[in-house]
């Protein structure tokens, strides 16, 4: 565990919610529509605990007997 003297406190800032909203808006307006959609999809997957790799339709194998 690192002691308190090794923490870089210059990376943190305290601001009001209205300031944070303005900064967030400016950040997303500076991104391309493609980047916004990628971020939106990531947030959707996190919010709904969705993993596109593991959540696939199960494949079943059926052997049909021919007469």
ZASE-660081 format. One line per 8 residues: number of its first residue (from 1); their letters; for each residue x, y, z of N, C-alpha, C, CB. Coordinates in pm, whole numbers. Glycine has a CB too. Example, Ala and Ser with C-alpha at 12.3 -4.5 7.8 and 13.67 -1.06 7.14 Angstrom:
<recs>
1 = AS = 1319,-569,780,1230,-450,780,1320,-330,780,1131,-447,905 | 1285,-225,708,1367,-106,714,1290,3,787,1408,-60,572
</recs>
This chain:
<recs>
1 = XXXXXXXX = 85,-119,0,0,0,0,89,125,0,-96,0,123 | 58,217,-90,139,338,-101,104,435,11,119,405,-239 | 206,505,59,177,603,163,121,729,99,304,636,246 | 64,815,179,-6,934,132,85,1030,55,-68,1005,248 | 214,1032,86,305,1125,21,329,1089,-126,437,1129,95 | 298,966,-168,323,926,-306,202,948,-398,364,782,-310 | 90,998,-344,-29,1023,-423,-16,1157,-495,-155,1021,-334 | -37,1155,-626,-31,1278,-704,-165,1350,-693,4,1249,-853
9 = XXXXXXXX = -173,1449,-609,-298,1519,-584,-331,1624,-691,-293,1585,-449 | -242,1649,-784,-270,1746,-889,-367,1692,-993,-142,1789,-956 | -393,1562,-993,-485,1503,-1091,-629,1510,-1046,-447,1360,-1117 | -654,1553,-924,-790,1563,-872,-834,1708,-867,-799,1499,-733 | -963,1727,-886,-1017,1862,-871,-1157,1852,-814,-1017,1937,-1007 | -1199,1958,-748,-1331,1965,-689,-1407,2075,-760,-1325,1990,-534 | -1529,2044,-804,-1609,2144,-874,-1756,2121,-843,-1584,2139,-1027 | -1837,2219,-878,-1981,2207,-856,-2043,2125,-970,-2049,2348,-846
17 = XXXXXXXX = -2167,2081,-949,-2234,2003,-1053,-2253,2083,-1181,-2368,1953,-1002 | -2282,2212,-1169,-2303,2292,-1290,-2174,2304,-1370,-2356,2431,-1254 | -2061,2318,-1302,-1932,2323,-1372,-1903,2189,-1439,-1819,2361,-1274 | -1933,2081,-1368,-1908,1948,-1423,-1994,1923,-1546,-1936,1840,-1316 | -2120,1968,-1544,-2208,1952,-1660,-2151,2025,-1782,-2349,2004,-1629 | -2102,2146,-1760,-2045,2223,-1871,-1922,2154,-1928,-2010,2365,-1824 | -1837,2101,-1838,-1717,2031,-1884,-1754,1903,-1959,-1625,1998,-1764 | -1853,1830,-1908,-1898,1707,-1976,-1952,1739,-2115,-2006,1636,-1892
25 = XXXXXXXX = -2034,1842,-2122,-2093,1881,-2251,-1983,1920,-2350,-2193,1997,-2233 | -1888,1999,-2305,-1778,2041,-2392,-1696,1919,-2438,-1686,2142,-2319 | -1675,1825,-2346,-1600,1704,-2381,-1671,1627,-2491,-1581,1614,-2257 | -1802,1599,-2474,-1873,1518,-2573,-1894,1593,-2705,-2007,1474,-2517 | -1905,1724,-2700,-1917,1800,-2825,-1785,1800,-2903,-1961,1944,-2796 | -1675,1777,-2833,-1545,1772,-2902,-1520,1635,-2966,-1433,1805,-2804 | -1604,1536,-2938,-1588,1401,-2993,-1668,1385,-3121,-1633,1296,-2890 | -1623,1293,-3204,-1694,1265,-3329,-1821,1186,-3299,-1603,1187,-3429
33 = XXXXXXXX = -1918,1189,-3389,-2039,1107,-3368,-2006,958,-3349,-2135,1123,-3487 | -1908,908,-3421,-1867,767,-3406,-1819,739,-3264,-1755,732,-3508 | -1734,828,-3210,-1683,810,-3074,-1796,817,-2971,-1576,917,-3042 | -1893,904,-2995,-2007,915,-2903,-2088,786,-2903,-2097,1034,-2941 | -2112,729,-3021,-2188,605,-3028,-2115,488,-2963,-2219,571,-3174 | -1984,482,-2979,-1906,376,-2915,-1917,389,-2763,-1757,383,-2959 | -1906,511,-2712,-1917,533,-2568,-2058,500,-2519,-1882,678,-2533 | -2158,535,-2596,-2296,505,-2560,-2318,354,-2552,-2394,567,-2662
41 = XXXXXXXX = -2265,280,-2648,-2278,134,-2647,-2206,74,-2526,-2221,75,-2778 | -2089,126,-2492,-2018,77,-2374,-2099,101,-2247,-1881,143,-2363 | -2159,220,-2235,-2239,250,-2116,-2363,162,-2110,-2279,398,-2116 | -2424,133,-2226,-2541,45,-2230,-2504,-95,-2183,-2599,40,-2372 | -2390,-146,-2230,-2347,-279,-2191,-2316,-286,-2042,-2224,-320,-2271 | -2255,-182,-1987,-2226,-180,-1844,-2355,-171,-1763,-2134,-61,-1810 | -2447,-85,-1806,-2572,-64,-1733,-2658,-190,-1728,-2650,49,-1796 | -2664,-264,-1839,-2750,-382,-1845,-2672,-512,-1829,-2824,-383,-1975
49 = XXXXXXXX = -2546,-505,-1786,-2461,-624,-1764,-2465,-715,-1886,-2507,-701,-1639 | -2447,-657,-2003,-2453,-730,-2128,-2313,-753,-2181,-2538,-654,-2232 | -2283,-878,-2213,-2155,-913,-2273,-2184,-976,-2409,-2073,-1010,-2181 | -2158,-906,-2518,-2195,-960,-2650,-2122,-1089,-2685,-2167,-858,-2756 | -2010,-1117,-2623,-1936,-1240,-2653,-2005,-1362,-2592,-1792,-1230,-2601 | -2051,-1349,-2469,-2110,-1465,-2402,-2262,-1475,-2419,-2077,-1460,-2255 | -2328,-1367,-2457,-2474,-1369,-2472,-2513,-1394,-2617,-2535,-1238,-2423 | -2493,-1515,-2660,-2531,-1553,-2795,-2642,-1657,-2790,-2410,-1607,-2874
57 = XXXXXXXX = -2707,-1674,-2901,-2810,-1778,-2910,-2740,-1913,-2902,-2895,-1765,-3041 | -2793,-2000,-2817,-2734,-2132,-2802,-2758,-2213,-2929,-2791,-2205,-2679 | -2655,-2279,-2971,-2668,-2368,-3087,-2703,-2507,-3038,-2537,-2369,-3172 | -2797,-2568,-3104,-2833,-2705,-3070,-2817,-2792,-3192,-2977,-2714,-3015 | -2780,-2914,-3169,-2760,-3009,-3277,-2869,-3114,-3265,-2617,-3074,-3273 | -2941,-3136,-3374,-3046,-3235,-3375,-3016,-3335,-3486,-3185,-3170,-3394 | -3017,-3462,-3450,-2992,-3566,-3549,-3126,-3619,-3596,-2903,-3681,-3490 | -3149,-3607,-3723,-3275,-3654,-3781,-3254,-3793,-3839,-3327,-3556,-3890
65 = XXX = -3340,-3885,-3799,-3335,-4020,-3853,-3410,-4022,-3985,-3395,-4124,-3752 | -3344,-4077,-4086,-3409,-4090,-4218,-3474,-4227,-4227,-3307,-4069,-4334 | -3594,-4234,-4284,-3661,-4367,-4298,-3593,-4455,-4402,-3808,-4348,-4335
</recs>
